[in-house]
Amino acid sequence: GQQVMQIPQYQHVQEGEDFTTYCNSSTTLSNIQWYKQRPGGHPVFLIQLVKSGEVKKQKRLTFQFGEAKKNSSLHITATQTTDVGTYFCAGHGGATNKLIFGTGTLLAVQP
Amino acid sequence: DGGITQSPKYLFRKEGQNVTLSCEQNLNHDAMYWYRQDPGQGLRLIYYSQIVNDFQKGDIAEGYSVSREKKESFPLTVTSAQKNPTAFYLCASSLRGAYGYTFGSGTRLTVV
């Protein structure tokens, strides 16, 4: 079945350092979404990318959708302690077009 | 304010008992979903509904049941047939399938 993998599983950074998480799908996706889940909380929708090669920015966060629409990345510039949480990508694809969540990347930021 | 309300926040169940988790939304969203999250894991789809009186099984539907009698409500029943029900259950909704999901705050179910 369709799988969406993320790397790394866990990243520990010093506050101020940059952070990137990568998302790879086994099949072509019609779109890619990103969510953030704070510890003990629920996922919160951040953004959706639809076009091949699309790049979107939200303040210190930069999201990219690959040319082949099978991979994506989230880059955070100059991390802050408020960035702590698990970042999930999720994509629509396959015969059923269900939203498949990635495995997530847990970001820890040391002040 | 519009949103999704899940209740209860914490639920304890004895083995062999069925329990029902509530999910209500006032966002006028067509589609609703139930996910299960285990510690340190991603989200796995249990059931989803794109329209009233219709729903489909997700990837891990065994031991669960749902109903969608009203657009606003999508309750999930965890039956005694679910062998390992202790988990964090998340309900979500979306305007249509290809839009971003809005999640409820979740229900933590523990079998005692």
Contacts between the chains, C-beta under 8 A, distances in Angstrom:
chain1	res1	chain2	res2	distance
A	1	B	59	7.9
A	30	B	98	7.0
A	31	B	98	6.3
A	33	B	100	5.8
A	33	B	101	7.7
A	35	B	101	7.8
A	41	B	105	7.5
A	42	B	90	5.9
A	42	B	103	4.4
A	42	B	104	6.5
A	42	B	105	5.3
A	42	B	106	5.1
A	43	B	43	7.2
A	43	B	90	7.2
A	43	B	92	7.9
A	43	B	101	7.5
A	43	B	103	5.0
A	44	B	103	7.1
A	45	B	100	3.7
A	45	B	101	6.1
A	45	B	102	6.8
A	47	B	100	7.9
A	48	B	99	7.4
A	48	B	100	5.6
A	88	B	42	6.7
A	88	B	43	7.1
A	92	B	97	7.2
A	92	B	98	5.8
A	97	B	97	6.6
A	97	B	98	7.7
A	98	B	45	6.5
A	98	B	48	7.3
A	98	B	58	7.4
A	99	B	33	8.0
A	99	B	45	7.9
A	99	B	97	7.4
A	99	B	101	7.0
A	101	B	35	7.8
A	101	B	42	5.0
A	101	B	43	4.4
A	101	B	44	8.0
A	102	B	42	6.5
A	103	B	41	7.9
A	103	B	42	4.9
A	104	B	41	7.9
A	104	B	42	5.2
A	106	B	40	7.9
